[in-house]
């Protein structure tokens, strides 16, 4: 009789969903101070006043988004006066898409994809706000993506000064940023900065003990007892601490157990973790590549493909792009600059036979080629 591989119910997982990045635990560990700071600044909105604008700053995988989702769930259970709207700027990187997200939250359906001006969306949003007497609290997660699209000033200006065009409309923003070097006061115009006055809430990396406690809690719910020993957990904690990203640990747990299942073992061994780390360590790279347009991903692949050359220049890459149908040099270089802003490449401008740039990958070429699968229109 034919064996049914996909329907096999033999698994080492109790509840694998708990290891997914978007899983929302009932209790958030080691972020009590940050939650209290956020709640204190948000609380005026519960009484109909405008909350304080907030900047949540910390490396990826330090709990910023989890804390925001937790508080937003509390707000929605407690009041209809304050309406929280979460915007993932990786996906919503234009002014229209940001306002579409707000529109969908308030009106219960998405606006047309084309043919509608942002001003019409703002009119509809303001009408609902005035009719329901509500305050908006907008979270702009991964704020730097709006900078890359040159719409940060426009988005913040229109949100923070909405009350001028629509009297009675109160809007505050929570901005989440993983770039510790970003100086927001320099990144925005003076007119925006004067209205923003954001108060910062810091999210430091988790310590080794904190990582162990969090992963142990997730293991208890997600994986059957005895599958991962204390020694193997220590190895996973060590790799997670090196990456300074809790998501690496969650991914390592999942992938190492999958590897043990594939090998028909009932416990995870060191080789499973070593094997799994090759993929888990690419969490950040994988997320960044996911938001690239088709042409940006193509340029990144070409840069990786030129790794055998001692120096890769913008001219060399542009020649390859032209062979594939290409774009004009100005458009090409703007896309390369986007790759630099996203931390995928390093550009060094030099003077040699005209102005050109050396391009260096910030990741191993093999890692880039591994992650650059699939396509995204753009």
N, C-alpha and C positions, 0 to 999 in steps of 0.2 A: 504494500500500500504506500502511496506517495506521502512523504513526510511534509507537514504543513509548518514551515519555519516561522512565518509571520504570525501565526496564531498560537504559538507556544506560550504557555502561561508560567513557565519556569523563569523566575526573575529574582534578583537580589534586592530589587527596589520595593519598598513598602508604598511610597507615594513620591514618584520622581518629580512631580510638579513643584515640590518644595525647594528643589535645587535650581529652579529657573530664576533668572535675574528679575523678572517682573512679579515674583511671588511677594505678597505682603504679609509679613508675620504679624501675629496679634500683639506681640510685645517687641519693642525696638530696644536692643541692648546697647549700653554704653553711649547713648546719645541723649540722656536725660537733660543735660545742661542745654544742649542745642534746642531740644524740643521746648524747654521752658522759655528760652530766649525768644524763639519764634512765636510761641503762643502769647507772650507778653506784648509783643509788637503788633500782633494780629488782632488782639482782643478788642480794640476800639471799634473795629468793623462790626462786631456783634451788636453794638448799640447804634449803628447807622453812621458812625464817624468814619473818616478815611484812615485806614491803618498806616503804619509807618512803612516806607519803602525799605526793602531788605536786600542785601547781597549775601548769598550763601557761597562761601569760598572754600574749596578743598579739592584734593586730587580725586580722580575717578575712583569709584568703589569705596567711598568713605561715608556713605549714608545720606547724602543730601537729598536725592530724589525720594528715597524711602521715607524720610522724615516729612517731606512735603506731602506726599500721598497720604501718610498717616493723619496729618493735621487736616488736610482737605476732607478726608472721610469724616473726621470729628465735626468739622464745620457743617457739612451737609446734614448730619444727624441732628445737630443742635439748633440750627436756625435757617430761615429762608431769607433773612435780611442781608446776609453776606454771602455772595456767590463766588466760589473759587473756580478758576478755569486754568487747567494745566496745558501748557504749550511746549511740546518738544521741538526745539529750534533746529534739531538735526533734520526733522521732517518738514517743519513749517518754517521756511527760510525767507519768505517774502512778506511784505506788509499785508498783501491780500490774504495769504494763507493764515497769518496770525489772526486777522480779524474774522476770517471764516471759522476758525476754531471757536472764537468767542460767540459769534453768531449762532453756531450750531448748539452751543451749550444753552444759550438763552431761549432760542426759538424752537429747539427740538429737532431741527433738520438742517442739512447743509445748504448753503446758497448755491446758485448756479456756478459752474466752474469758470465760465467765461461770460463776457458781455455785461458784467455788473461792476460799477466803479466802487472803490473802497469807501468813498463818501456815502454811497447808498447803504452799504453794510453798517457804517457808523450811525447813520440816521435810524436804521431799524434797531440797532443795539441800544441807542440812547432812548428811543421811545419805550422799549421794554423796561429799561432801568427806571425811568421816571414813573411809568404806570405802576410798577411793582414796588417802588421806593426801595431799591436795592443798591448795595455797594459791590463793586467788582474787585476781586483780588486775583490778579493774573500772575501765574508763575511762568517765567521765560527760562526754561531749562536749557543748559548748554548755550548760554547767551552769545558766545563768540561766533557761532554760525551766522548770526545776524550781522556781525561785523564783517565777515567774509563776503557777504552779499551787499554790503554797504547800505543796509536799511536800518541799522540799530538806532541811529539818531531819529529817523523818521518815525519808527514804531514807538519809541519812548516818548518823543515829543507829542505825538497825537494822543497817546494814552494819558499821559500825565497832565495835559492841558485840555482834556476833553471837556472839562467844566466850563471853559470859556465859550465854546461853541454850543454846548448843551448844558445850560444852567441846571444845577441839581444833580448832575452826574458825578459821582465820586469813584475814582479808580486808583488802586495802588498796585505796585508790582513787587514780586519776589524774583530776584535774578539768581540763577545758579551758575557758577563758573568754576571750571577745573584748572584754568590757567592761573597759577599763583602769581605770575609776573604781570598780569594784566592790570594796568592802572586805569580804572574806569573813569576817573576825572579827566584823563587825557584822551580817552577813547570817544567821549561824547562832547558835543558842542556846549558852549557856555549856557545857552538857553535851556538845554536839557539838564545840565548839571545843577542849575539853580532850582529847578523843580524836583529833582531827584532826591538829593540829600539822603542817600541810602545808608542805613546802619548795617554793619557787617557782622555776620555770624560765622565763626570759623569751624571747619570740620577737619581736625587733624587725622592722620593715618591711624588705623587701629594698631594697638600693640600686639605682640605675639600672643599674650595671654587672652586678650580680647578676641583675636581671630580664632583661637582654639575654642573658646567658649561659644562663639557664634556658630562655628562649623559643627561643633558637637551637638548643639541644639537642633540644627538642621538635619544632621545625620540621624538623630534619634527618631525624627518623624519621617524621614525620607527613605532610610535604608534599614534592612533587617539587622538585628543585633548580631555582633560577631563578624560581620562582613569586613569591617575596617578596624584593625587593631589600634591600640594606643600608639605603637611605634609607627605605623603607617600614617596615622593622623598627624603625628609630629612632623613627618616628612612633608605632608601637604601644607601644614602651617608654615613651615620654613620657606617653601616655595612661594606661598601667598605673601608672606612678609617681605620677601625680596622684591616682589612685583608691586608692593604697596597698593594692592587692589583686591578687595574682598571677592570680587567677581571671579578672579583667577582661582581662588580656593573653591568656590561653588562649582565652577566648571571642572576643576580637577577631581572633585568628589564624583561628579556624574560620569566623566569620561573614564576614570580609573575603574569604576564599578562596571561600566559597559565593557571595558577591556577584559575584566575578570570573567564576566558572563560569556563573552565570545570564546574565551579559553576554557570554558566549562569548569571554572573554579568556584568554590563557595566563599572564598576570601580574597581580598585584594592583596597583592604582593608588590614589592618594590618596583619590579619591571613594569607593572601596570601603571604606576604613578609616573615613572620616567617616560613611558610611552605617551601617556595622556598629557604630560606637561608641554610636549611639542605643540599641541593644539591650544591648550588652555592659556599658554603664555601669549597667544596672539589675539586675545580678547579685544584689546584696545585697537590694534591694527584692523581687525575684522570690522569693528564698529565704524571706524573712520572710512574705510574703503566702501562700506555699504552706502554712504551718502554721496559718493562721487557720481558725476554724470558719466555717460558712456565715453565721451571724448577724454575726460579727465582720467578715467580708468585705463583707457588705451595709452595715453601718454605715460602713465605710471608703469604699465607693462613694458613699454619700449625702453624706459630708463633702466628697468631691471634687466632687460634683455642685453643691454650694452655693458654689463658688468665686467666683461673680459677686458675692456679698454681701461688703461691706467687713469685717464681723465675723461669724463663725459661732459660735453658742452651742450648748451641750448641749441647751437647750430646743428650738431649731430642728431639730436632728438627731433628737431624740426624737419630735417631732411627725411627721416623715417616717417614722420606724420604725413608729409606731403606725398610720399609713395603710397600711402593708404587712402588717399583722397583728400586728406588734410584740411587745414584752415589757414587763414592769413596769419602772418607772424604776430601781429598785435594780439589777436584773439588767442593764439597758441600760448604766448608768454603770460597772458592774464591767467590762463588755466594752470600754468606752471607755478605762478605766484600763489594760486589757491592751494596747490599741493604743499607749498612751503608753509602757508598759514596754518594748514591742518597738521603740520609736524611730520609730513611724510618724506620731504626732501629738504636739503639745505642748499641754498643758492649763494654762490660767491661771485660777485661781479668782478671781472678783470678787463684790462685793456690790452687787446692783442688783435691786430687786423680788424679793428672796429670793435665796438662794445659788445661783449658776449658774457655769458655766465657759465661757471662750472656748476654741475648738478651732482649732489651726492645723496644717495638714499640714506634715510635714518634707520632703516630696517635692513636685514639681510635680503639680498635679491631673491633667494629661494623662498623666503617667507612671503614676500610680496607676490610672487608668482602663485604660491599656494592659495593665498587669500583672494587674489583677483580672479575669481570665477564668477560666472553669471553676468548679467547686464542690467543697467539702469538707464532708462531714457533720460536724455538731457542735452 
